[in-house]
Amino acid sequence: MKNILLAAFIFVYSFAFSQDAATEEHYVYPVSPYAAIDNFAEKVEYKDDIRLLSYDLTENYSTQLEKARAIFIWVTHNIAYDYKVLNKKKLKRDFFECKKKENCNIEYAKWEDNYLKKVIHTRKGICDGYARLFKKLCDHAGIQGSLVNGYTKSRPEEIGKMGRLNHSWNVMLIDGKYYYLDATWAAGGCARNKKGKYVKFYPHFEEYYWLTPIEKMSRDHFPADEEWIRDKPYETAKKTYRDNAYIGQTEIQRLDILSPDSGILNVCEGDTIKIRFRYHKRLFRHLQVNTNIKSNPNPWKWSDDYQSLDPDILEEQQYIPFKFDLKSDSYSFTYVVNSKKLKHIDVLIDYRHALRFKINVMKP
């Protein structure tokens, strides 16, 4: 099977989906405890009534978490990201505005109903459509939830930045506990050709964005409203998010950074940086480091709209030694800062961009 590049969804107005993923190598999760629910929910038919759809999805389940899972699976498996809007130079916003300032609640309800029916009938939407549809189906099932609008980051150069305030996802409150989830990023990704044009949506369910712990959701999502940060002061959480190391979308579901604890490293020439991480897949020899000073030649080549590895360039690749600690189930390696011009360190796993750390080389 040839690799397919799934590039970022960048929507110039509010509520964007940004994902950079590959279809071939995804973390293989254990057999899901939700397998029976998933198999059922995927096949439920929409009968031109959103309330009825919610009932059909949830009537067989007793807990709110089971009901929410059925709804999440239906949304992620039945709605495709509307990539064609990304290829348009001029995009029209399609969100509610109460012009008369009277009966706004009634007018909003009508607008939202029509909006969501359009999403379901066309089976296409942007992130706002995914998040609103999930919330509406949950509302009808008696599940308390909210839309979260906020920032996302998907590019390595965004270390130290907030990213784009352009995305929507969901939070649920069940039995006094908050659960975070993103139906848009869980649904799959869009492929683009070598000219940068988006050509197709590829469904690929990502378990990572279902009930994502806040510390993991905050790797690439951050709410604009401080209400949704409850485990620490908002400004502290904001700084942590802003300064996070970049984790590539192909690896985010199976890689945990143990050290350093920030993506911005202040070092001096001659210092040794130790990078340690857990990786939920066994590594062999394909661990590499690229920097702004020296990089391995890119082994990926285009063939039509696909990418594949060039065997000739593979022979030119250089790999770095690393250690595996069985007790902590972690990998580690060291890098010596040998130039004042060092700006970043990229870690590649199996020739794909896994990590980036931003480097500030200070004067001794």
C-alpha positions in Angstrom: 0.0 0.0 0.0 1.4 3.4 -0.9 1.5 6.2 1.6 -1.0 9.0 1.2 -0.1 12.4 2.6 -2.9 13.9 4.7 -2.2 17.6 4.9 -3.5 20.4 7.1 -7.0 21.7 7.0 -6.5 25.5 7.2 -9.8 27.4 7.1 -9.2 31.1 6.9 -12.2 32.0 9.0 -13.3 30.7 12.3 -13.7 27.0 13.2 -10.9 25.2 11.2 -9.7 21.7 11.2 -5.9 21.4 11.1 -4.4 17.9 10.8 -1.3 16.4 9.3 -1.6 12.7 9.2 -0.7 9.6 7.2 -3.0 6.7 6.5 -0.6 3.8 6.6 1.0 3.9 10.0 -1.3 4.7 12.9 -1.0 3.5 16.4 -2.9 0.1 16.7 -5.1 0.4 19.8 -6.1 -2.7 21.8 -9.6 -4.1 21.1 -11.9 -1.3 22.0 -14.4 -1.8 24.9 -16.8 0.1 22.7 -16.5 -2.4 19.7 -20.2 -3.5 19.9 -21.4 0.1 20.2 -19.2 1.2 17.3 -20.4 -1.6 15.0 -24.0 -0.7 15.8 -23.7 3.1 15.6 -22.0 3.1 12.2 -25.0 1.5 10.6 -27.8 3.6 12.1 -29.8 5.4 9.4 -30.8 9.0 9.5 -34.6 9.3 9.0 -34.9 13.0 8.4 -35.2 13.8 12.0 -32.3 14.8 14.3 -34.1 14.0 17.5 -35.1 10.6 16.2 -31.5 9.9 15.1 -30.3 10.6 18.7 -33.0 8.2 20.0 -32.1 5.5 17.5 -28.4 5.8 18.5 -28.9 5.7 22.2 -32.0 3.8 23.1 -30.2 0.5 23.7 -27.7 2.0 26.2 -28.1 2.8 29.8 -25.1 5.0 30.6 -24.4 8.5 29.3 -20.9 7.5 28.3 -22.2 4.6 26.1 -24.7 6.9 24.5 -22.1 9.6 23.8 -19.9 7.0 22.2 -22.6 5.9 19.8 -23.2 9.5 18.9 -19.5 10.2 18.4 -19.1 7.2 16.2 -22.0 8.2 14.0 -20.8 11.7 13.5 -17.2 10.7 12.8 -18.2 7.9 10.4 -21.0 9.7 8.5 -19.7 13.3 8.0 -16.8 14.1 5.7 -14.7 17.2 6.0 -15.8 19.7 3.3 -12.3 20.1 1.8 -13.6 21.9 -1.3 -14.1 25.1 0.6 -10.4 25.0 1.3 -9.6 25.3 -2.4 -11.7 28.4 -2.8 -10.0 31.7 -2.6 -13.0 33.5 -1.2 -15.0 31.8 1.5 -18.3 33.0 2.8 -19.1 32.8 6.5 -22.3 31.0 7.2 -22.9 31.6 10.9 -25.9 33.0 12.7 -26.4 36.7 13.2 -29.5 38.2 14.9 -30.3 41.2 12.7 -33.6 42.2 14.2 -32.5 41.8 17.8 -35.9 40.3 18.6 -36.8 36.7 19.1 -33.1 35.8 18.7 -33.4 32.5 20.5 -36.2 31.4 18.2 -34.3 32.5 15.1 -31.1 30.9 16.3 -32.9 27.6 16.9 -34.3 27.7 13.3 -30.9 28.6 11.9 -29.1 25.8 13.8 -31.8 23.2 12.8 -31.4 24.1 9.1 -27.6 24.3 9.4 -27.4 20.8 10.9 -29.9 19.3 8.5 -27.7 20.6 5.7 -24.6 19.0 7.3 -26.4 15.6 7.6 -28.0 15.7 4.1 -24.8 16.6 2.4 -22.7 14.4 4.8 -20.2 17.3 4.7 -19.1 19.9 7.2 -16.3 21.9 8.8 -15.4 21.7 12.4 -18.3 23.8 13.6 -20.7 21.4 11.9 -19.1 18.4 13.5 -19.1 19.9 17.0 -22.6 21.4 16.8 -24.0 18.1 15.5 -22.4 16.1 18.2 -23.7 18.6 20.9 -27.2 18.6 19.5 -27.5 14.8 19.4 -26.2 14.8 23.0 -28.7 17.4 24.0 -31.6 15.2 22.7 -30.1 12.2 24.6 -29.9 14.2 27.9 -26.1 14.4 27.9 -24.7 17.7 29.2 -22.1 19.2 26.8 -20.8 22.3 25.3 -18.9 23.7 22.3 -15.4 24.8 22.9 -13.9 27.4 20.6 -10.1 27.8 20.7 -6.6 27.7 19.3 -5.0 24.8 17.5 -1.4 24.2 16.4 -0.3 21.8 13.7 3.1 23.1 12.4 6.5 22.9 13.9 7.2 26.6 13.5 4.4 27.3 16.0 6.4 26.4 19.1 6.2 29.5 21.3 3.0 30.7 19.6 -0.7 30.2 20.3 -1.5 29.1 16.8 -4.8 29.9 15.1 -8.0 30.8 16.9 -10.1 28.9 14.4 -11.4 25.6 15.7 -14.3 24.0 17.6 -14.5 20.9 19.6 -16.6 19.5 22.5 -16.6 18.9 26.3 -19.1 16.7 28.1 -20.0 16.6 31.8 -20.9 13.1 32.9 -21.2 12.0 36.6 -19.4 15.2 37.6 -16.4 14.6 35.3 -15.4 16.6 32.3 -14.5 14.7 29.1 -12.9 16.3 26.0 -13.3 15.2 22.5 -12.9 16.4 18.9 -15.1 14.7 16.3 -13.5 16.7 13.4 -9.9 15.5 14.0 -11.1 12.0 14.9 -12.9 11.6 11.6 -9.9 11.6 9.3 -7.9 13.9 7.0 -7.7 15.4 3.6 -5.1 14.6 1.0 -3.5 17.1 -1.2 -1.4 16.8 -4.3 2.1 18.2 -4.9 0.6 21.5 -6.0 -1.0 21.9 -2.6 -4.6 21.4 -3.8 -6.9 19.4 -1.6 -8.2 16.4 -3.6 -10.0 14.1 -1.3 -11.2 13.4 2.2 -9.9 10.1 3.7 -11.9 8.8 6.6 -9.7 7.3 9.3 -11.0 7.1 12.8 -8.5 8.4 15.4 -9.3 7.1 18.9 -6.9 9.7 20.4 -9.5 12.4 20.1 -12.2 10.5 22.1 -12.2 11.3 25.8 -8.8 12.9 25.5 -7.3 13.9 28.9 -6.9 17.7 29.1 -3.1 17.4 29.4 -3.0 15.6 26.0 -5.7 17.6 24.4 -3.6 20.7 25.3 -0.8 19.5 23.1 -2.5 20.9 20.1 -5.8 22.4 21.3 -6.3 25.3 23.8 -9.7 26.9 24.7 -10.2 30.6 24.3 -12.5 30.6 27.4 -10.7 30.0 30.7 -13.8 28.1 31.9 -12.4 25.0 30.3 -9.1 25.0 32.1 -9.8 23.6 35.6 -6.6 21.8 36.7 -4.3 24.8 36.9 -4.3 28.6 36.5 -5.4 29.6 33.0 -2.3 31.6 32.3 0.0 28.8 33.5 -1.8 26.3 31.2 -1.7 28.8 28.4 2.1 29.2 28.7 2.6 25.4 28.8 0.5 25.0 25.6 2.3 27.8 23.9 5.7 26.4 24.7 4.9 22.8 24.0 7.3 20.8 21.8 5.8 20.0 18.4 4.5 16.5 18.0 3.7 15.3 14.5 0.1 14.2 13.9 1.2 10.8 12.8 2.9 10.3 16.2 0.8 12.3 18.7 -1.4 9.3 19.6 1.6 7.1 20.6 4.4 9.4 21.8 4.8 10.9 25.3 7.7 13.3 25.9 9.3 12.7 29.3 12.0 15.3 29.0 12.7 18.1 28.4 9.4 19.5 29.9 9.3 22.4 27.4 9.6 22.8 23.7 11.8 25.8 24.1 15.3 25.1 25.3 17.7 27.8 26.4 21.2 26.3 26.1 24.9 27.3 25.6 27.3 26.0 22.9 28.8 22.8 24.2 25.8 21.8 26.3 24.3 18.3 26.0 20.6 18.0 25.5 19.0 14.7 26.6 15.6 13.8 25.0 13.6 11.0 26.5 10.2 9.8 25.5 7.8 6.8 25.5 6.8 5.5 22.2 4.0 2.9 21.9 5.7 1.0 19.1 9.1 -0.7 19.0 11.9 1.3 17.5 14.7 -0.3 15.6 17.3 1.8 13.8 15.1 4.4 12.2 15.6 7.3 14.6 17.1 10.5 13.1 17.9 14.1 14.0 17.6 17.0 11.6 18.5 20.6 12.4 18.4 23.9 10.7 22.2 23.4 10.1 22.3 19.8 8.9 19.5 17.5 7.7 19.1 14.1 6.1 18.0 14.2 2.4 14.3 13.8 2.1 13.6 10.2 1.1 10.0 10.8 0.1 9.2 11.2 -3.6 6.0 12.0 -5.4 4.3 9.7 -7.9 1.1 11.1 -9.2 -0.8 12.1 -6.0 1.1 9.7 -3.8 4.3 9.6 -1.8 6.8 6.7 -1.6 10.3 6.1 -0.3 13.1 6.5 -2.7 15.5 3.5 -2.2 18.5 5.4 -3.5 18.0 8.3 -1.0 17.4 5.8 1.8 21.0 4.7 1.4 22.2 8.2 2.2 20.3 8.4 5.5 22.1 8.7 8.8 20.7 7.4 12.1 21.5 8.2 15.7 22.2 5.8 18.5 19.6 5.6 21.3 18.9 3.7 24.4 15.8 1.8 25.6 15.1 1.6 29.3 13.0 -1.4 30.0 12.1 -0.3 33.5 10.5 3.0 32.4 9.7 1.7 28.9 11.3 4.8 27.5 13.8 5.8 24.7 16.5 8.4 25.1 19.3 10.0 23.2 21.6 12.9 23.6 22.6 15.8 21.3 25.6 18.1 21.8 25.0 21.7 20.9 27.9 22.4 18.5 26.9 25.7 16.9 25.7 29.1 17.9 23.5 29.0 14.8 21.3 26.1 16.0 17.7 27.1 16.0 15.8 23.8 16.2 16.1 20.0 16.6 13.8 17.7 14.7 13.4 14.1 15.6 12.3 11.7 12.9 10.9 8.3 13.4 10.7 6.0 10.4 11.5 9.0 8.2 8.5 11.0 9.5 8.7 14.2 11.5 7.9 13.2 15.1 9.2 16.0 17.3 10.6 19.5 17.2 12.3 21.5 19.9 13.1 25.2 19.5 16.6 26.1 20.5 17.9 29.4 21.9 21.7 29.3 22.1 22.7 31.9 24.7 26.1 33.5 25.3 28.0 31.8 28.1 
